[in-house]
Amino acid sequence: MNDNLYRYLLILGDNSMILGQRLSELCGHGPNLETDIALTNISLDLFGQVRSYMQYAAKIKGGETTEDSVAYLRSERDYYNTILVEQENTDFAYVIARQFFFDAFHKPLLEQLMNSKDETISAIAAKSIKESKYHLRFSSEWMRRLGDGTEESHSRLQNAVNDLYAYCMEFFQETEVEKNMKENGIGADLELVKVSFLKTINEVLPQAGIEYKDIKFRYANGKQGMHSEKLGYILSDFQYIQRAYPNMTW
Amino acid sequence: MVELLENISDEKLKEELLKISDPEIPVLSVFDLGVIRKIDVIDKDVNIELTPTYSGCPAMDTISMDLKIAIESLGYKANINLVLSPAWSTDWISEEGRQKLEAYGIAPPLEESLDAKALIEGERIVKCTNCQSTNTIMVSQFGSTACKALFKCEDCLEPFDYFKCLK
């Protein structure tokens, strides 16, 4: 049970952590000041949520484990984020589409986790959902603006959606750990999350004039630790300080 | 007077605690902000329950550290417990806090439905902190910190922060 809970916290936390890291790469590189600030603020919110998950995971693991060791000192196969969030900041349309798909999944996920029997998880979810609503509002608005903008912005967003939507069904492929947590009243029912996710997609993408019905889903298994080569590059950046100066603290 | 401090007999301790402010918004004390939910003083132990505003808010670590330093400088032991639930809401900002925000140049949060109108539908209802006009537009949904949005007054042209409603 505790092993499952620990692993479940990593599945939840790693998504926010890797996406937060991707967004932090944009600090100082956003297309304009307001967007730069917005994306890094979203990154900060995600990292705040990650800290809560990792602190709790460290407590469950016990012994010498700390939030930092959980976050920084695992090897690649021991990260359980979905493949979508490790995708690159190819261009602004990719950044927005990745964010939108994640937010459309994250908000209903948190809505369910608010009713978790695990008090810490329900508290983290109740806290995070407020932030997640702002994120979804921001990314949906940009989906509409890019999709309904110029020919250039439209075609870039269409490209991004073609590439990224293909990874989205991984969110809803239930792993053994997620099944166990759902059955114990701790985890979310991913089928219900999917209903909400699709509702958001079916509302926003047509408004943006983006085609998506024919996109074929790709097999992805990040939640079991099977990643694309991109994660390695992210981790080499992310873990650098802790690997170079072990146990360094702020 | 701050209700939470009523049962504390050490005047010096009260005075020091009241000086602790949000490092990002120095005019707001932690009591104005509503992040302190409980204080118990038992002998030389000061037990505090602190609720974060936004999960990633870096101000929380600073506030926690400032409290600890202030309390321990008076010979007490500080036990600061971060409590996530119930989650902080902008309704917890005191009336005095709202006035201080406005005087400092940050428009205080509107209630939830009006906040959505201002942020999503672009209704001109947020009052400019410089000239009080409501002829204002949103420049960016995220401002200098995660809790604020950036607005601009179309009458006096002053840019200003708006503290977003969080519920």
HADDOCK unambig.tbl for C-alpha pairs under 7 A between the chains (distance, minus, plus):
assign (segid A and resid 34 and name CA) (segid B and resid 140 and name CA) 5.74 0.50 0.50
assign (segid A and resid 37 and name CA) (segid B and resid 142 and name CA) 6.66 0.50 0.50
assign (segid A and resid 37 and name CA) (segid B and resid 143 and name CA) 6.98 0.50 0.50
assign (segid A and resid 38 and name CA) (segid B and resid 142 and name CA) 4.99 0.50 0.50
assign (segid A and resid 41 and name CA) (segid B and resid 145 and name CA) 6.98 0.50 0.50
assign (segid A and resid 41 and name CA) (segid B and resid 146 and name CA) 5.33 0.50 0.50
assign (segid A and resid 44 and name CA) (segid B and resid 56 and name CA) 5.25 0.50 0.50
assign (segid A and resid 45 and name CA) (segid B and resid 54 and name CA) 6.89 0.50 0.50
assign (segid A and resid 45 and name CA) (segid B and resid 55 and name CA) 5.86 0.50 0.50
assign (segid A and resid 45 and name CA) (segid B and resid 56 and name CA) 4.76 0.50 0.50
assign (segid A and resid 47 and name CA) (segid B and resid 56 and name CA) 5.91 0.50 0.50
assign (segid A and resid 48 and name CA) (segid B and resid 55 and name CA) 4.29 0.50 0.50
assign (segid A and resid 48 and name CA) (segid B and resid 56 and name CA) 3.32 0.50 0.50
assign (segid A and resid 48 and name CA) (segid B and resid 57 and name CA) 6.99 0.50 0.50
assign (segid A and resid 49 and name CA) (segid B and resid 55 and name CA) 5.62 0.50 0.50
assign (segid A and resid 49 and name CA) (segid B and resid 56 and name CA) 6.72 0.50 0.50
assign (segid A and resid 123 and name CA) (segid B and resid 84 and name CA) 5.76 0.50 0.50
assign (segid A and resid 123 and name CA) (segid B and resid 85 and name CA) 5.11 0.50 0.50
assign (segid A and resid 124 and name CA) (segid B and resid 84 and name CA) 6.70 0.50 0.50
assign (segid A and resid 126 and name CA) (segid B and resid 87 and name CA) 6.56 0.50 0.50
assign (segid A and resid 127 and name CA) (segid B and resid 84 and name CA) 6.98 0.50 0.50
assign (segid A and resid 127 and name CA) (segid B and resid 87 and name CA) 5.31 0.50 0.50
assign (segid A and resid 130 and name CA) (segid B and resid 166 and name CA) 6.60 0.50 0.50
assign (segid A and resid 130 and name CA) (segid B and resid 167 and name CA) 6.61 0.50 0.50
